[in-house]
Amino acid sequence: MNADFADGLLWYLVFLYSTICHEAAHAWAALQLGDRTAYEGGQVSLDPLPHIRREPFGMVLVPLLSFFLGGWMIGWASAPYDPRWALQYPRRSALMALAGPAANLALFLAAALVLRTGLEWHAWEQPFQPTTQHLADPLSGGLVPWLVKLVSIVFSLNLLLAIFNLLPLPSLDGSSLPLLFLPPALAQKYLTALWNPTVRFLGLLIAWNGFSPVFEPIRRLAMQALYP
């Protein structure tokens, strides 16, 4: 199998299921907190089909094109919710929003545990000088190199997804954090402002251009913790 194709397939599988876990966490949290919209749309599921049907470009076309054209994988997905429910229960909507990054953090921590355990048991060696462009290079001397590479991608991609989505900018999940603390009337006004298309566009633009300076120190700390 062509190495680029094999790498792209591995990256895509990790991206697909990391994104699905993120959206399914949103949908499950909403269901538990009283909004059945995503549940009725089939998003409380790890089955890729309901998520791909909702966002075919963000879940399939853009991720594959971005990898083969640029060497990195980007994309998007979404889980529907009832805005009337969000306005009535702003704190619940904040918890629903934060459930997605929490799922990515859980995957990141699980991958870190697997990688660290393998190092402690000498099943593989730590990588040499990992860089931003090659966060998921396979660890040298691996007992099962493809598995180590898979877990490395889970580690890297889910750290990126969690930190990016936790940025306190609309329309990212982190913008919902103030809803946990604002009084109800002010929370409703804040939530309405977050839905403004211009505000959402500006927030994404700032996040896209300012993410690297935020992410790099966190990435270095994560790598130092994993490979002291």
C-alpha positions in Angstrom: 0.0 0.0 0.0 1.3 3.5 -0.9 2.7 5.1 2.2 1.0 8.4 1.7 -2.4 6.7 1.2 -1.8 4.5 4.3 -1.0 7.6 6.4 -4.0 9.4 5.0 -6.3 6.5 5.8 -4.9 6.3 9.4 -5.2 10.0 10.0 -8.7 10.0 8.5 -9.9 7.1 10.7 -8.6 8.9 13.8 -10.1 12.3 12.7 -13.5 10.6 11.9 -13.9 8.9 15.2 -12.4 11.7 17.3 -14.9 14.1 15.7 -17.8 11.6 16.1 -17.0 11.2 19.8 -17.0 15.0 20.1 -20.4 15.4 18.5 -21.9 12.3 20.2 -20.8 13.8 23.5 -22.6 17.0 22.7 -25.7 15.1 21.7 -25.7 12.8 24.7 -25.2 15.7 27.1 -28.1 17.5 25.5 -30.3 14.5 25.8 -29.4 14.1 29.5 -30.1 17.8 30.1 -33.5 17.9 28.4 -33.0 18.5 24.7 -33.8 15.6 22.4 -33.0 17.4 19.1 -29.7 15.7 18.4 -31.0 12.4 19.7 -33.8 12.4 17.3 -31.4 13.3 14.5 -29.3 10.1 15.3 -26.3 12.0 16.7 -26.2 10.1 20.1 -24.3 7.4 18.3 -20.7 6.4 17.3 -22.1 5.3 13.9 -20.4 7.6 11.4 -23.4 7.7 9.0 -25.7 10.1 10.9 -22.8 12.5 11.4 -21.6 12.2 7.8 -25.1 12.7 6.4 -25.3 16.0 8.4 -21.9 17.3 7.4 -20.6 15.4 4.3 -18.1 18.1 3.3 -16.7 18.7 6.7 -16.5 15.0 7.6 -15.3 13.5 4.3 -14.2 15.8 1.5 -12.4 18.6 3.3 -10.4 16.4 5.7 -9.1 14.1 2.9 -8.3 17.0 0.6 -6.6 19.0 3.3 -4.4 16.0 4.2 -3.3 15.1 0.7 -2.9 18.7 -0.4 -1.4 20.2 2.7 -0.2 17.3 5.0 -2.6 18.2 7.8 -6.2 17.3 8.4 -9.0 19.8 9.1 -12.7 19.4 9.0 -15.9 20.0 11.0 -19.1 18.4 12.2 -22.1 19.6 14.2 -24.9 18.3 16.4 -28.2 20.1 16.3 -29.9 21.5 19.4 -33.0 23.5 20.2 -32.1 27.2 20.6 -35.3 27.8 22.7 -34.0 25.1 25.1 -30.6 26.8 25.2 -32.2 30.2 26.0 -34.3 28.7 28.7 -31.5 26.8 30.3 -28.2 28.6 29.4 -26.1 26.7 32.0 -27.3 23.4 30.6 -26.4 24.6 27.1 -22.9 25.4 28.4 -22.5 22.0 29.8 -23.7 20.5 26.5 -21.1 22.6 24.6 -18.3 21.6 26.9 -19.0 17.9 26.7 -17.5 17.8 23.2 -14.0 19.0 24.2 -14.2 16.9 27.3 -14.6 13.8 25.1 -11.4 14.8 23.1 -9.6 15.4 26.4 -10.6 11.9 27.5 -9.3 10.4 24.3 -6.0 12.4 24.6 -5.5 11.2 28.2 -6.2 7.6 27.2 -3.7 7.7 24.3 -1.1 9.3 26.6 -1.6 6.5 29.1 -1.1 3.9 26.4 2.0 5.6 25.1 3.5 6.2 28.5 2.8 2.6 29.6 4.5 1.3 26.5 7.6 3.4 27.3 7.7 2.2 30.9 7.4 -1.4 29.7 10.1 -0.8 27.0 7.7 -1.9 24.3 8.9 1.1 22.2 11.3 4.0 22.5 10.4 7.7 22.6 10.5 9.6 19.3 13.4 11.9 18.4 12.6 15.7 18.5 8.8 15.6 17.6 7.8 18.8 15.8 4.5 20.6 15.1 4.4 19.3 11.6 5.2 15.7 12.6 3.4 15.3 15.9 2.2 11.8 14.9 5.4 10.3 13.5 5.7 6.6 14.5 7.8 6.0 17.6 11.1 4.3 16.7 11.6 0.7 17.5 7.9 0.0 18.0 6.7 -3.5 18.8 3.7 -2.8 16.7 4.6 0.3 14.6 1.2 0.9 13.1 -0.6 0.7 16.4 1.9 3.1 18.0 1.4 5.5 15.1 -2.4 5.2 15.5 -2.2 6.0 19.2 0.2 8.8 18.5 -2.2 10.4 16.1 -5.1 10.0 18.7 -2.8 11.8 21.2 -1.9 14.6 18.9 -5.2 15.2 17.2 -7.4 15.1 20.3 -5.1 17.5 22.1 -5.4 19.9 19.2 -9.2 19.4 19.0 -9.7 19.9 22.7 -7.6 23.1 23.0 -9.0 24.6 19.8 -12.6 24.1 20.8 -12.0 25.4 24.3 -10.9 28.8 23.0 -13.4 31.4 24.4 -14.4 32.6 21.0 -17.6 32.2 19.1 -18.6 29.9 17.6 -16.3 27.5 19.5 -17.4 25.5 22.5 -15.2 27.5 24.9 -17.4 30.6 24.3 -20.1 29.0 26.4 -18.0 29.0 29.6 -19.4 32.4 30.8 -22.9 30.9 30.7 -22.0 28.8 33.8 -21.6 32.0 35.9 -23.8 34.7 34.4 -27.2 35.4 35.9 -30.1 34.1 33.7 -31.1 37.4 32.0 -27.5 38.3 31.2 -26.8 34.8 30.0 -29.6 34.9 27.5 -28.3 38.2 26.1 -24.8 36.8 25.9 -26.1 33.6 24.2 -28.1 35.6 21.6 -24.9 37.7 20.8 -23.0 34.5 20.3 -25.4 33.5 17.5 -24.9 36.6 15.5 -23.3 35.5 12.2 -20.8 38.4 12.1 -19.7 37.7 15.7 -19.3 34.0 14.8 -17.3 34.8 11.7 -14.9 37.1 13.5 -14.5 34.7 16.3 -13.5 31.9 13.9 -11.1 34.2 12.1 -9.4 35.2 15.3 -9.2 31.6 16.4 -7.8 30.4 13.1 -5.0 33.0 13.1 -4.2 33.1 16.8 -4.3 29.4 17.6 -0.7 28.5 17.1 0.8 30.8 19.8 -1.8 29.3 22.3 -1.3 25.7 21.3 2.5 25.4 21.0 3.3 25.9 24.7 0.5 23.5 25.7 1.8 20.9 23.1 5.4 21.3 24.5 4.2 20.7 28.0 2.2 17.6 26.9 5.2 16.2 25.1 7.5 16.9 28.1 5.1 15.2 30.4 4.9 12.2 28.1 8.6 12.0 27.4 10.3 13.5 30.5 
